[in-house]
Amino acid sequence: MKKHKEFKIATYNVFFCPKIPLLKLFMQPKFRFEYQINKMFPKLDQDIYCLQEVTPHFLEILNKSDFSNTYQISKYESSRRNFPLIISKIPFEDILVRDRTIYALFKWEGVNFIVVNAHLNTLGWNPPMRRLEVQRINKNLNM
């Protein structure tokens, strides 16, 4: 069996903002987004980043950054105020965007694999609703 080179995947919610007013002041989106894109992500040096709660403002900063020159950016649901996004050094073979979820097909050293990046809608602990969301994702994977 052929041994494959390892690759690294990170997942991160870029929009988290604390509810404490003083912390909120220091974690303004513009500064946080610039730090994530220009400092944190390059230092992590992942092959694929699965990002959740990406905003148009984050995407604007990303597209203007040097960081985006070495990564491909997936399709996304631009009609939403925040959405999942995949950034990858590995070329996309195909991408499906549906129901706040990205299904990205890749080929790595001759092996096909899918990365699913979902932003689930369930607020709080709601097992029946979470079950429906996961069933939706499984249904889309089996299409």
A tleap script that builds the chain and sets N, CA, C and O, in Angstrom:
source leaprc.protein.ff14SB
mol = sequence {
  NMET LYS LYS HIE LYS GLU PHE LYS ILE ALA
  THR TYR ASN VAL PHE PHE CYS PRO LYS ILE
  PRO LEU LEU LYS LEU PHE MET GLN PRO LYS
  PHE ARG PHE GLU TYR GLN ILE ASN LYS MET
  PHE PRO LYS LEU ASP GLN ASP ILE TYR CYS
  LEU GLN GLU VAL THR PRO HIE PHE LEU GLU
  ILE LEU ASN LYS SER ASP PHE SER ASN THR
  TYR GLN ILE SER LYS TYR GLU SER SER ARG
  ARG ASN PHE PRO LEU ILE ILE SER LYS ILE
  PRO PHE GLU ASP ILE LEU VAL ARG ASP ARG
  THR ILE TYR ALA LEU PHE LYS TRP GLU GLY
  VAL ASN PHE ILE VAL VAL ASN ALA HIE LEU
  ASN THR LEU GLY TRP ASN PRO PRO MET ARG
  ARG LEU GLU VAL GLN ARG ILE ASN LYS ASN
  LEU ASN CMET
}
set mol.1.N position { 0.836 -1.177 0.000 }
set mol.1.CA position { 0.000 0.000 0.000 }
set mol.1.C position { 0.887 1.248 0.000 }
set mol.1.O position { 1.832 1.352 0.782 }
set mol.2.N position { 0.571 2.176 -0.875 }
set mol.2.CA position { 1.351 3.402 -0.997 }
set mol.2.C position { 1.100 4.324 0.201 }
set mol.2.O position { -0.046 4.559 0.583 }
set mol.3.N position { 2.161 4.831 0.775 }
set mol.3.CA position { 2.027 5.776 1.891 }
set mol.3.C position { 1.885 7.185 1.314 }
set mol.3.O position { 2.684 7.609 0.480 }
set mol.4.N position { 0.863 7.898 1.769 }
set mol.4.CA position { 0.583 9.241 1.280 }
set mol.4.C position { 1.194 10.292 2.192 }
set mol.4.O position { 1.299 10.118 3.406 }
set mol.5.N position { 1.592 11.388 1.562 }
set mol.5.CA position { 2.067 12.530 2.324 }
set mol.5.C position { 0.893 13.079 3.139 }
set mol.5.O position { -0.236 13.131 2.649 }
set mol.6.N position { 1.153 13.476 4.345 }
set mol.6.CA position { 0.097 14.028 5.192 }
set mol.6.C position { -0.245 15.444 4.756 }
set mol.6.O position { 0.594 16.168 4.219 }
set mol.7.N position { -1.483 15.821 4.997 }
set mol.7.CA position { -1.876 17.206 4.808 }
set mol.7.C position { -2.638 17.653 6.043 }
set mol.7.O position { -3.113 16.833 6.828 }
set mol.8.N position { -2.747 18.974 6.205 }
set mol.8.CA position { -3.329 19.531 7.423 }
set mol.8.C position { -4.598 20.314 7.099 }
set mol.8.O position { -4.646 21.091 6.145 }
set mol.9.N position { -5.622 20.087 7.920 }
set mol.9.CA position { -6.891 20.798 7.783 }
set mol.9.C position { -7.222 21.451 9.125 }
set mol.9.O position { -7.109 20.822 10.177 }
set mol.10.N position { -7.630 22.714 9.077 }
set mol.10.CA position { -8.076 23.421 10.284 }
set mol.10.C position { -9.488 23.923 10.060 }
set mol.10.O position { -9.869 24.258 8.938 }
set mol.11.N position { -10.260 23.973 11.130 }
set mol.11.CA position { -11.588 24.566 11.070 }
set mol.11.C position { -11.638 25.691 12.097 }
set mol.11.O position { -11.076 25.580 13.186 }
set mol.12.N position { -12.320 26.776 11.733 }
set mol.12.CA position { -12.281 27.954 12.595 }
set mol.12.C position { -13.505 28.825 12.347 }
set mol.12.O position { -13.893 29.046 11.200 }
set mol.13.N position { -14.109 29.317 13.415 }
set mol.13.CA position { -15.214 30.254 13.317 }
set mol.13.C position { -14.626 31.661 13.386 }
set mol.13.O position { -14.173 32.086 14.449 }
set mol.14.N position { -14.625 32.384 12.276 }
set mol.14.CA position { -13.939 33.676 12.210 }
set mol.14.C position { -14.716 34.819 12.845 }
set mol.14.O position { -14.138 35.866 13.137 }
set mol.15.N position { -16.031 34.638 13.066 }
set mol.15.CA position { -16.843 35.770 13.485 }
set mol.15.C position { -17.122 35.821 14.979 }
set mol.15.O position { -17.761 36.768 15.439 }
set mol.16.N position { -16.675 34.851 15.746 }
set mol.16.CA position { -16.957 34.857 17.186 }
set mol.16.C position { -16.671 36.238 17.778 }
set mol.16.O position { -15.611 36.822 17.553 }
set mol.17.N position { -17.618 36.729 18.519 }
set mol.17.CA position { -17.432 38.021 19.180 }
set mol.17.C position { -18.011 37.918 20.592 }
set mol.17.O position { -19.187 37.588 20.744 }
set mol.18.N position { -17.224 38.189 21.615 }
set mol.18.CA position { -17.715 38.065 22.988 }
set mol.18.C position { -18.811 39.078 23.290 }
set mol.18.O position { -18.899 40.123 22.645 }
set mol.19.N position { -19.634 38.763 24.266 }
set mol.19.CA position { -20.742 39.644 24.652 }
set mol.19.C position { -20.327 40.684 25.696 }
set mol.19.O position { -21.080 41.623 25.953 }
set mol.20.N position { -19.166 40.537 26.289 }
set mol.20.CA position { -18.685 41.481 27.303 }
set mol.20.C position { -18.236 42.767 26.592 }
set mol.20.O position { -17.329 42.716 25.761 }
set mol.21.N position { -18.854 43.920 26.902 }
set mol.21.CA position { -18.576 45.164 26.164 }
set mol.21.C position { -17.096 45.539 26.054 }
set mol.21.O position { -16.646 45.932 24.978 }
set mol.22.N position { -16.338 45.426 27.136 }
set mol.22.CA position { -14.926 45.811 27.082 }
set mol.22.C position { -14.144 44.900 26.134 }
set mol.22.O position { -13.330 45.376 25.342 }
set mol.23.N position { -14.390 43.592 26.216 }
set mol.23.CA position { -13.726 42.664 25.289 }
set mol.23.C position { -14.172 42.916 23.862 }
set mol.23.O position { -13.363 42.848 22.937 }
set mol.24.N position { -15.446 43.204 23.674 }
set mol.24.CA position { -15.980 43.470 22.337 }
set mol.24.C position { -15.252 44.659 21.692 }
set mol.24.O position { -14.969 44.647 20.494 }
set mol.25.N position { -14.958 45.666 22.488 }
set mol.25.CA position { -14.248 46.842 22.003 }
set mol.25.C position { -12.873 46.468 21.438 }
set mol.25.O position { -12.464 46.984 20.398 }
set mol.26.N position { -12.162 45.564 22.133 }
set mol.26.CA position { -10.820 45.173 21.704 }
set mol.26.C position { -10.823 44.111 20.608 }
set mol.26.O position { -9.789 43.849 19.993 }
set mol.27.N position { -11.972 43.505 20.366 }
set mol.27.CA position { -12.032 42.437 19.363 }
set mol.27.C position { -12.891 42.853 18.171 }
set mol.27.O position { -13.648 42.044 17.634 }
set mol.28.N position { -12.773 44.094 17.764 }
set mol.28.CA position { -13.547 44.590 16.630 }
set mol.28.C position { -13.230 43.763 15.387 }
set mol.28.O position { -12.082 43.372 15.175 }
set mol.29.N position { -14.240 43.498 14.571 }
set mol.29.CA position { -14.049 42.613 13.421 }
set mol.29.C position { -12.882 42.988 12.508 }
set mol.29.O position { -12.119 42.103 12.118 }
set mol.30.N position { -12.716 44.243 12.158 }
set mol.30.CA position { -11.645 44.617 11.229 }
set mol.30.C position { -10.281 44.174 11.750 }
set mol.30.O position { -9.507 43.565 11.012 }
set mol.31.N position { -9.982 44.471 13.001 }
set mol.31.CA position { -8.686 44.113 13.578 }
set mol.31.C position { -8.555 42.601 13.744 }
set mol.31.O position { -7.499 42.028 13.477 }
set mol.32.N position { -9.634 41.964 14.184 }
set mol.32.CA position { -9.613 40.512 14.368 }
set mol.32.C position { -9.426 39.810 13.029 }
set mol.32.O position { -8.617 38.889 12.920 }
set mol.33.N position { -10.173 40.241 12.004 }
set mol.33.CA position { -10.068 39.622 10.680 }
set mol.33.C position { -8.667 39.806 10.103 }
set mol.33.O position { -8.100 38.864 9.550 }
set mol.34.N position { -8.107 40.998 10.223 }
set mol.34.CA position { -6.753 41.239 9.710 }
set mol.34.C position { -5.731 40.366 10.443 }
set mol.34.O position { -4.813 39.830 9.823 }
set mol.35.N position { -5.889 40.226 11.750 }
set mol.35.CA position { -4.983 39.376 12.510 }
set mol.35.C position { -5.098 37.917 12.064 }
set mol.35.O position { -4.086 37.251 11.844 }
set mol.36.N position { -6.329 37.426 11.933 }
set mol.36.CA position { -6.532 36.037 11.505 }
set mol.36.C position { -5.878 35.786 10.154 }
set mol.36.O position { -5.140 34.815 9.990 }
set mol.37.N position { -6.145 36.655 9.190 }
set mol.37.CA position { -5.690 36.462 7.809 }
set mol.37.C position { -4.195 36.695 7.660 }
set mol.37.O position { -3.520 35.926 6.976 }
set mol.38.N position { -3.668 37.730 8.281 }
set mol.38.CA position { -2.269 38.105 8.060 }
set mol.38.C position { -1.273 37.507 9.044 }
set mol.38.O position { -0.081 37.434 8.745 }
set mol.39.N position { -1.738 37.082 10.206 }
set mol.39.CA position { -0.825 36.545 11.222 }
set mol.39.C position { -1.118 35.080 11.571 }
set mol.39.O position { -0.253 34.214 11.443 }
set mol.40.N position { -2.348 34.825 12.010 }
set mol.40.CA position { -2.681 33.505 12.539 }
set mol.40.C position { -2.671 32.419 11.462 }
set mol.40.O position { -2.003 31.399 11.630 }
set mol.41.N position { -3.397 32.619 10.360 }
set mol.41.CA position { -3.479 31.584 9.329 }
set mol.41.C position { -2.117 31.273 8.702 }
set mol.41.O position { -1.786 30.098 8.546 }
set mol.42.N position { -1.313 32.282 8.335 }
set mol.42.CA position { 0.006 31.952 7.784 }
set mol.42.C position { 0.882 31.170 8.768 }
set mol.42.O position { 1.637 30.284 8.365 }
set mol.43.N position { 0.779 31.499 10.050 }
set mol.43.CA position { 1.579 30.790 11.060 }
set mol.43.C position { 1.130 29.329 11.186 }
set mol.43.O position { 1.960 28.437 11.358 }
set mol.44.N position { -0.194 29.085 11.100 }
set mol.44.CA position { -0.708 27.715 11.179 }
set mol.44.C position { -0.303 26.892 9.956 }
set mol.44.O position { -0.084 25.685 10.065 }
set mol.45.N position { -0.205 27.530 8.811 }
set mol.45.CA position { 0.240 26.906 7.567 }
set mol.45.C position { -0.505 25.598 7.255 }
set mol.45.O position { 0.116 24.552 7.067 }
set mol.46.N position { -1.818 25.673 7.203 }
set mol.46.CA position { -2.640 24.509 6.873 }
set mol.46.C position { -2.784 24.379 5.361 }
set mol.46.O position { -2.629 25.355 4.627 }
set mol.47.N position { -3.082 23.169 4.903 }
set mol.47.CA position { -3.359 22.964 3.483 }
set mol.47.C position { -4.786 23.372 3.146 }
set mol.47.O position { -5.056 23.875 2.055 }
set mol.48.N position { -5.701 23.150 4.091 }
set mol.48.CA position { -7.108 23.491 3.906 }
set mol.48.C position { -7.622 24.138 5.192 }
set mol.48.O position { -7.391 23.637 6.293 }
set mol.49.N position { -8.328 25.266 5.028 }
set mol.49.CA position { -9.019 25.919 6.142 }
set mol.49.C position { -10.512 25.854 5.867 }
set mol.49.O position { -10.969 26.260 4.799 }
set mol.50.N position { -11.275 25.342 6.835 }
set mol.50.CA position { -12.741 25.362 6.780 }
set mol.50.C position { -13.183 26.461 7.739 }
set mol.50.O position { -13.044 26.332 8.956 }
set mol.51.N position { -13.709 27.526 7.186 }
set mol.51.CA position { -14.085 28.681 7.997 }
set mol.51.C position { -15.596 28.782 8.097 }
set mol.51.O position { -16.308 28.536 7.123 }
set mol.52.N position { -16.083 29.144 9.272 }
set mol.52.CA position { -17.504 29.355 9.476 }
set mol.52.C position { -17.744 30.817 9.840 }
set mol.52.O position { -16.857 31.516 10.330 }
set mol.53.N position { -18.967 31.247 9.585 }
set mol.53.CA position { -19.414 32.607 9.872 }
set mol.53.C position { -18.530 33.661 9.202 }
set mol.53.O position { -18.226 34.702 9.785 }
set mol.54.N position { -18.133 33.370 7.983 }
set mol.54.CA position { -17.396 34.344 7.182 }
set mol.54.C position { -18.383 35.442 6.780 }
set mol.54.O position { -19.518 35.151 6.400 }
set mol.55.N position { -17.958 36.678 6.864 }
set mol.55.CA position { -18.803 37.809 6.478 }
set mol.55.C position { -18.256 38.428 5.189 }
set mol.55.O position { -17.104 38.185 4.829 }
set mol.56.N position { -19.066 39.218 4.496 }
set mol.56.CA position { -18.529 39.931 3.325 }
set mol.56.C position { -17.317 40.791 3.674 }
set mol.56.O position { -16.399 40.922 2.865 }
set mol.57.N position { -17.305 41.383 4.880 }
set mol.57.CA position { -16.163 42.197 5.317 }
set mol.57.C position { -14.890 41.340 5.441 }
set mol.57.O position { -13.819 41.750 4.994 }
set mol.58.N position { -15.014 40.163 6.043 }
set mol.58.CA position { -13.873 39.244 6.148 }
set mol.58.C position { -13.376 38.877 4.749 }
set mol.58.O position { -12.173 38.901 4.490 }
set mol.59.N position { -14.296 38.541 3.855 }
set mol.59.CA position { -13.936 38.137 2.496 }
set mol.59.C position { -13.220 39.263 1.751 }
set mol.59.O position { -12.280 39.012 0.996 }
set mol.60.N position { -13.657 40.481 1.960 }
set mol.60.CA position { -13.004 41.639 1.332 }
set mol.60.C position { -11.553 41.753 1.796 }
set mol.60.O position { -10.654 41.955 0.980 }
set mol.61.N position { -11.326 41.625 3.098 }
set mol.61.CA position { -9.964 41.690 3.645 }
set mol.61.C position { -9.133 40.514 3.130 }
set mol.61.O position { -7.968 40.684 2.770 }
set mol.62.N position { -9.732 39.325 3.094 }
set mol.62.CA position { -9.039 38.135 2.592 }
set mol.62.C position { -8.599 38.325 1.142 }
set mol.62.O position { -7.453 38.036 0.798 }
set mol.63.N position { -9.498 38.804 0.298 }
set mol.63.CA position { -9.186 38.965 -1.125 }
set mol.63.C position { -8.093 39.991 -1.389 }
set mol.63.O position { -7.415 39.918 -2.414 }
set mol.64.N position { -7.913 40.938 -0.490 }
set mol.64.CA position { -6.870 41.961 -0.641 }
set mol.64.C position { -5.541 41.533 -0.022 }
set mol.64.O position { -4.537 42.229 -0.171 }
set mol.65.N position { -5.529 40.401 0.667 }
set mol.65.CA position { -4.329 39.987 1.413 }
set mol.65.C position { -3.350 39.200 0.536 }
set mol.65.O position { -3.732 38.617 -0.479 }
set mol.66.N position { -2.087 39.200 0.951 }
set mol.66.CA position { -1.081 38.353 0.310 }
set mol.66.C position { -1.376 36.881 0.566 }
set mol.66.O position { -1.049 36.024 -0.255 }
set mol.67.N position { -1.990 36.591 1.701 }
set mol.67.CA position { -2.318 35.217 2.074 }
set mol.67.C position { -3.166 34.539 0.996 }
set mol.67.O position { -2.957 33.366 0.684 }
set mol.68.N position { -4.111 35.270 0.435 }
set mol.68.CA position { -5.017 34.673 -0.555 }
set mol.68.C position { -4.316 34.339 -1.873 }
set mol.68.O position { -4.872 33.613 -2.698 }
set mol.69.N position { -3.118 34.852 -2.080 }
set mol.69.CA position { -2.385 34.551 -3.318 }
set mol.69.C position { -1.922 33.103 -3.397 }
set mol.69.O position { -1.667 32.605 -4.493 }
set mol.70.N position { -1.807 32.414 -2.268 }
set mol.70.CA position { -1.332 31.026 -2.267 }
set mol.70.C position { -2.449 30.022 -2.015 }
set mol.70.O position { -2.189 28.825 -1.897 }
set mol.71.N position { -3.686 30.496 -1.933 }
set mol.71.CA position { -4.829 29.625 -1.661 }
set mol.71.C position { -5.931 29.856 -2.682 }
set mol.71.O position { -6.071 30.949 -3.231 }
set mol.72.N position { -6.707 28.812 -2.927 }
set mol.72.CA position { -7.931 28.940 -3.709 }
set mol.72.C position { -9.079 29.142 -2.732 }
set mol.72.O position { -9.064 28.609 -1.622 }
set mol.73.N position { -10.071 29.912 -3.151 }
set mol.73.CA position { -11.229 30.199 -2.310 }
set mol.73.C position { -12.443 29.521 -2.936 }
set mol.73.O position { -12.691 29.652 -4.135 }
set mol.74.N position { -13.192 28.798 -2.114 }
set mol.74.CA position { -14.353 28.059 -2.607 }
set mol.74.C position { -15.491 29.000 -2.995 }
set mol.74.O position { -15.450 30.204 -2.745 }
set mol.75.N position { -16.497 28.409 -3.611 }
set mol.75.CA position { -17.769 29.109 -3.810 }
set mol.75.C position { -18.398 29.281 -2.435 }
set mol.75.O position { -17.994 28.633 -1.470 }
set mol.76.N position { -19.381 30.151 -2.357 }
set mol.76.CA position { -20.066 30.393 -1.090 }
set mol.76.C position { -21.432 30.994 -1.383 }
set mol.76.O position { -21.704 31.422 -2.505 }
set mol.77.N position { -22.287 31.025 -0.368 }
set mol.77.CA position { -23.631 31.582 -0.514 }
set mol.77.C position { -23.585 33.083 -0.228 }
set mol.77.O position { -23.714 33.504 0.922 }
set mol.78.N position { -23.405 33.874 -1.259 }
set mol.78.CA position { -23.229 35.318 -1.090 }
set mol.78.C position { -24.494 36.032 -0.624 }
set mol.78.O position { -24.429 37.187 -0.203 }
set mol.79.N position { -25.622 35.374 -0.694 }
set mol.79.CA position { -26.872 36.006 -0.271 }
set mol.79.C position { -27.022 36.032 1.257 }
set mol.79.O position { -27.933 36.678 1.774 }
set mol.80.N position { -26.165 35.357 1.960 }
set mol.80.CA position { -26.262 35.294 3.425 }
set mol.80.C position { -25.336 36.334 4.061 }
set mol.80.O position { -24.341 36.747 3.466 }
set mol.81.N position { -25.685 36.745 5.284 }
set mol.81.CA position { -24.822 37.732 5.957 }
set mol.81.C position { -23.572 37.085 6.540 }
set mol.81.O position { -22.578 37.772 6.773 }
set mol.82.N position { -23.604 35.774 6.780 }
set mol.82.CA position { -22.386 35.022 7.098 }
set mol.82.C position { -22.554 33.611 6.556 }
set mol.82.O position { -23.667 33.094 6.458 }
set mol.83.N position { -21.437 33.003 6.207 }
set mol.83.CA position { -21.478 31.751 5.460 }
set mol.83.C position { -20.189 30.965 5.672 }
set mol.83.O position { -19.174 31.536 6.071 }
set mol.84.N position { -20.219 29.653 5.406 }
set mol.84.CA position { -18.981 28.869 5.461 }
set mol.84.C position { -18.146 29.118 4.205 }
set mol.84.O position { -18.668 29.515 3.163 }
set mol.85.N position { -16.854 28.879 4.325 }
set mol.85.CA position { -15.923 29.078 3.221 }
set mol.85.C position { -14.791 28.081 3.386 }
set mol.85.O position { -14.398 27.764 4.509 }
set mol.86.N position { -14.267 27.587 2.280 }
set mol.86.CA position { -13.080 26.728 2.321 }
set mol.86.C position { -11.972 27.434 1.554 }
set mol.86.O position { -12.173 27.903 0.434 }
set mol.87.N position { -10.808 27.502 2.174 }
set mol.87.CA position { -9.614 28.064 1.543 }
set mol.87.C position { -8.614 26.916 1.443 }
set mol.87.O position { -8.348 26.241 2.438 }
set mol.88.N position { -8.056 26.685 0.247 }
set mol.88.CA position { -7.243 25.490 0.065 }
set mol.88.C position { -6.028 25.721 -0.827 }
set mol.88.O position { -6.100 26.430 -1.831 }
set mol.89.N position { -4.903 25.103 -0.435 }
set mol.89.CA position { -3.725 25.030 -1.303 }
set mol.89.C position { -3.910 23.934 -2.356 }
set mol.89.O position { -3.343 23.996 -3.447 }
set mol.90.N position { -4.719 22.928 -2.000 }
set mol.90.CA position { -4.994 21.803 -2.903 }
set mol.90.C position { -6.118 22.239 -3.842 }
set mol.90.O position { -7.145 22.729 -3.372 }
set mol.91.N position { -5.951 22.074 -5.164 }
set mol.91.CA position { -7.001 22.512 -6.095 }
set mol.91.C position { -8.311 21.770 -5.871 }
set mol.91.O position { -8.318 20.575 -5.578 }
set mol.92.N position { -9.409 22.484 -6.009 }
set mol.92.CA position { -10.737 21.877 -5.932 }
set mol.92.C position { -11.012 21.103 -7.208 }
set mol.92.O position { -10.755 21.603 -8.303 }
set mol.93.N position { -11.531 19.886 -7.082 }
set mol.93.CA position { -11.994 19.128 -8.246 }
set mol.93.C position { -13.425 19.541 -8.577 }
set mol.93.O position { -13.791 19.682 -9.744 }
set mol.94.N position { -14.228 19.731 -7.528 }
set mol.94.CA position { -15.618 20.143 -7.691 }
set mol.94.C position { -16.108 20.688 -6.355 }
set mol.94.O position { -15.583 20.334 -5.300 }
set mol.95.N position { -17.123 21.557 -6.410 }
set mol.95.CA position { -17.681 22.148 -5.193 }
set mol.95.C position { -19.197 22.216 -5.337 }
set mol.95.O position { -19.723 22.622 -6.373 }
set mol.96.N position { -19.878 21.813 -4.281 }
set mol.96.CA position { -21.326 21.967 -4.188 }
set mol.96.C position { -21.606 22.811 -2.951 }
set mol.96.O position { -21.104 22.515 -1.867 }
set mol.97.N position { -22.406 23.860 -3.114 }
set mol.97.CA position { -22.791 24.708 -1.988 }
set mol.97.C position { -24.305 24.607 -1.858 }
set mol.97.O position { -25.050 24.927 -2.785 }
set mol.98.N position { -24.743 24.152 -0.678 }
set mol.98.CA position { -26.182 23.968 -0.471 }
set mol.98.C position { -26.481 24.012 1.019 }
set mol.98.O position { -25.791 23.384 1.823 }
set mol.99.N position { -27.520 24.761 1.378 }
set mol.99.CA position { -28.031 24.769 2.757 }
set mol.99.C position { -26.966 25.081 3.797 }
set mol.99.O position { -26.827 24.353 4.780 }
set mol.100.N position { -26.210 26.157 3.589 }
set mol.100.CA position { -25.170 26.584 4.536 }
set mol.100.C position { -24.074 25.538 4.735 }
set mol.100.O position { -23.456 25.456 5.797 }
set mol.101.N position { -23.848 24.742 3.689 }
set mol.101.CA position { -22.823 23.698 3.746 }
set mol.101.C position { -22.059 23.678 2.425 }
set mol.101.O position { -22.644 23.831 1.353 }
set mol.102.N position { -20.741 23.488 2.518 }
set mol.102.CA position { -19.899 23.347 1.330 }
set mol.102.C position { -19.397 21.912 1.288 }
set mol.102.O position { -18.880 21.391 2.276 }
set mol.103.N position { -19.557 21.279 0.125 }
set mol.103.CA position { -19.055 19.935 -0.125 }
set mol.103.C position { -17.974 20.104 -1.187 }
set mol.103.O position { -18.287 20.387 -2.344 }
set mol.104.N position { -16.716 19.935 -0.814 }
set mol.104.CA position { -15.610 20.152 -1.735 }
set mol.104.C position { -14.918 18.826 -2.036 }
set mol.104.O position { -14.482 18.121 -1.126 }
set mol.105.N position { -14.824 18.502 -3.305 }
set mol.105.CA position { -14.136 17.290 -3.750 }
set mol.105.C position { -12.705 17.643 -4.117 }
set mol.105.O position { -12.451 18.596 -4.854 }
set mol.106.N position { -11.770 16.853 -3.586 }
set mol.106.CA position { -10.346 17.050 -3.842 }
set mol.106.C position { -9.738 15.750 -4.342 }
set mol.106.O position { -10.289 14.667 -4.144 }
set mol.107.N position { -8.605 15.880 -4.985 }
set mol.107.CA position { -7.785 14.714 -5.323 }
set mol.107.C position { -6.393 14.999 -4.774 }
set mol.107.O position { -5.766 16.000 -5.120 }
set mol.108.N position { -5.920 14.101 -3.909 }
set mol.108.CA position { -4.610 14.259 -3.257 }
set mol.108.C position { -3.805 13.006 -3.527 }
set mol.108.O position { -4.162 11.919 -3.071 }
set mol.109.N position { -2.734 13.154 -4.260 }
set mol.109.CA position { -1.863 12.027 -4.613 }
set mol.109.C position { -2.670 10.843 -5.143 }
set mol.109.O position { -2.454 9.699 -4.743 }
set mol.110.N position { -3.613 11.140 -6.060 }
set mol.110.CA position { -4.395 10.095 -6.711 }
set mol.110.C position { -5.586 9.590 -5.926 }
set mol.110.O position { -6.299 8.707 -6.404 }
set mol.111.N position { -5.827 10.123 -4.730 }
set mol.111.CA position { -6.942 9.684 -3.895 }
set mol.111.C position { -7.990 10.800 -3.835 }
set mol.111.O position { -7.667 11.946 -3.523 }
set mol.112.N position { -9.244 10.455 -4.137 }
set mol.112.CA position { -10.336 11.420 -4.014 }
set mol.112.C position { -10.830 11.472 -2.576 }
set mol.112.O position { -10.923 10.444 -1.905 }
set mol.113.N position { -11.148 12.676 -2.107 }
set mol.113.CA position { -11.766 12.817 -0.794 }
set mol.113.C position { -12.638 14.061 -0.787 }
set mol.113.O position { -12.453 14.979 -1.586 }
set mol.114.N position { -13.592 14.069 0.134 }
set mol.114.CA position { -14.529 15.179 0.258 }
set mol.114.C position { -14.330 15.847 1.612 }
set mol.114.O position { -14.193 15.180 2.638 }
set mol.115.N position { -14.316 17.166 1.594 }
set mol.115.CA position { -14.311 17.948 2.827 }
set mol.115.C position { -15.674 18.621 2.918 }
set mol.115.O position { -16.110 19.287 1.979 }
set mol.116.N position { -16.338 18.446 4.046 }
set mol.116.CA position { -17.641 19.058 4.279 }
set mol.116.C position { -17.468 20.140 5.336 }
set mol.116.O position { -16.994 19.873 6.441 }
set mol.117.N position { -17.853 21.350 4.990 }
set mol.117.CA position { -17.787 22.469 5.928 }
set mol.117.C position { -19.204 22.984 6.118 }
set mol.117.O position { -19.783 23.584 5.212 }
set mol.118.N position { -19.759 22.748 7.300 }
set mol.118.CA position { -21.148 23.099 7.567 }
set mol.118.C position { -21.250 24.149 8.662 }
set mol.118.O position { -20.474 24.160 9.617 }
set mol.119.N position { -22.218 25.017 8.499 }
set mol.119.CA position { -22.567 25.943 9.569 }
set mol.119.C position { -23.981 25.580 9.985 }
set mol.119.O position { -24.952 25.958 9.331 }
set mol.120.N position { -24.083 24.841 11.084 }
set mol.120.CA position { -25.381 24.350 11.516 }
set mol.120.C position { -26.198 25.485 12.131 }
set mol.120.O position { -25.658 26.380 12.781 }
set mol.121.N position { -27.503 25.426 11.912 }
set mol.121.CA position { -28.408 26.484 12.365 }
set mol.121.C position { -28.902 26.293 13.780 }
set mol.121.O position { -29.409 27.238 14.384 }
set mol.122.N position { -28.770 25.109 14.319 }
set mol.122.CA position { -29.333 24.812 15.626 }
set mol.122.C position { -28.720 25.706 16.694 }
set mol.122.O position { -27.505 25.730 16.893 }
set mol.123.N position { -29.582 26.427 17.363 }
set mol.123.CA position { -29.118 27.267 18.474 }
set mol.123.C position { -29.366 26.519 19.774 }
set mol.123.O position { -30.462 26.008 20.005 }
set mol.124.N position { -28.361 26.457 20.607 }
set mol.124.CA position { -28.525 25.752 21.870 }
set mol.124.C position { -28.575 24.253 21.661 }
set mol.124.O position { -28.181 23.743 20.613 }
set mol.125.N position { -29.054 23.569 22.652 }
set mol.125.CA position { -29.090 22.110 22.604 }
set mol.125.C position { -30.480 21.686 22.159 }
set mol.125.O position { -31.436 21.762 22.930 }
set mol.126.N position { -30.589 21.238 20.912 }
set mol.126.CA position { -31.861 20.820 20.341 }
set mol.126.C position { -31.604 19.547 19.532 }
set mol.126.O position { -31.470 19.611 18.310 }
set mol.127.N position { -31.535 18.386 20.202 }
set mol.127.CA position { -31.186 17.137 19.507 }
set mol.127.C position { -32.050 16.801 18.286 }
set mol.127.O position { -31.495 16.369 17.276 }
set mol.128.N position { -33.375 16.976 18.322 }
set mol.128.CA position { -34.160 16.649 17.122 }
set mol.128.C position { -33.787 17.529 15.916 }
set mol.128.O position { -33.689 17.033 14.794 }
set mol.129.N position { -33.582 18.820 16.147 }
set mol.129.CA position { -33.211 19.714 15.057 }
set mol.129.C position { -31.800 19.403 14.542 }
set mol.129.O position { -31.557 19.415 13.335 }
set mol.130.N position { -30.891 19.130 15.450 }
set mol.130.CA position { -29.520 18.780 15.047 }
set mol.130.C position { -29.526 17.504 14.210 }
set mol.130.O position { -28.796 17.400 13.224 }
set mol.131.N position { -30.347 16.541 14.602 }
set mol.131.CA position { -30.472 15.287 13.852 }
set mol.131.C position { -30.937 15.560 12.419 }
set mol.131.O position { -30.416 14.969 11.472 }
set mol.132.N position { -31.922 16.459 12.261 }
set mol.132.CA position { -32.412 16.825 10.927 }
set mol.132.C position { -31.315 17.492 10.087 }
set mol.132.O position { -31.199 17.232 8.890 }
set mol.133.N position { -30.519 18.345 10.720 }
set mol.133.CA position { -29.433 19.007 9.988 }
set mol.133.C position { -28.398 17.996 9.510 }
set mol.133.O position { -27.928 18.081 8.376 }
set mol.134.N position { -28.043 17.053 10.352 }
set mol.134.CA position { -27.065 16.031 9.975 }
set mol.134.C position { -27.653 15.112 8.902 }
set mol.134.O position { -26.935 14.696 7.994 }
set mol.135.N position { -28.932 14.793 8.990 }
set mol.135.CA position { -29.587 13.981 7.952 }
set mol.135.C position { -29.562 14.706 6.606 }
set mol.135.O position { -29.357 14.081 5.565 }
set mol.136.N position { -29.767 16.007 6.627 }
set mol.136.CA position { -29.704 16.822 5.393 }
set mol.136.C position { -28.306 16.727 4.776 }
set mol.136.O position { -28.169 16.555 3.565 }
set mol.137.N position { -27.292 16.838 5.597 }
set mol.137.CA position { -25.918 16.742 5.093 }
set mol.137.C position { -25.673 15.351 4.499 }
set mol.137.O position { -25.105 15.238 3.413 }
set mol.138.N position { -26.092 14.300 5.194 }
set mol.138.CA position { -25.938 12.932 4.666 }
set mol.138.C position { -26.665 12.759 3.348 }
set mol.138.O position { -26.140 12.130 2.429 }
set mol.139.N position { -27.864 13.308 3.241 }
set mol.139.CA position { -28.638 13.222 1.996 }
set mol.139.C position { -27.877 13.884 0.841 }
set mol.139.O position { -27.785 13.327 -0.253 }
set mol.140.N position { -27.340 15.065 1.098 }
set mol.140.CA position { -26.566 15.767 0.055 }
set mol.140.C position { -25.311 14.991 -0.325 }
set mol.140.O position { -24.919 15.002 -1.492 }
set mol.141.N position { -24.679 14.326 0.620 }
set mol.141.CA position { -23.488 13.539 0.312 }
set mol.141.C position { -23.826 12.320 -0.555 }
set mol.141.O position { -22.989 11.863 -1.334 }
set mol.142.N position { -25.038 11.800 -0.424 }
set mol.142.CA position { -25.439 10.604 -1.163 }
set mol.142.C position { -26.088 10.902 -2.501 }
set mol.142.O position { -26.561 9.982 -3.168 }
set mol.143.N position { -26.125 12.149 -2.909 }
set mol.143.CA position { -26.736 12.511 -4.196 }
set mol.143.C position { -25.873 12.068 -5.357 }
set mol.143.O position { -26.232 12.290 -6.513 }
savepdb mol mol.pdb
quit
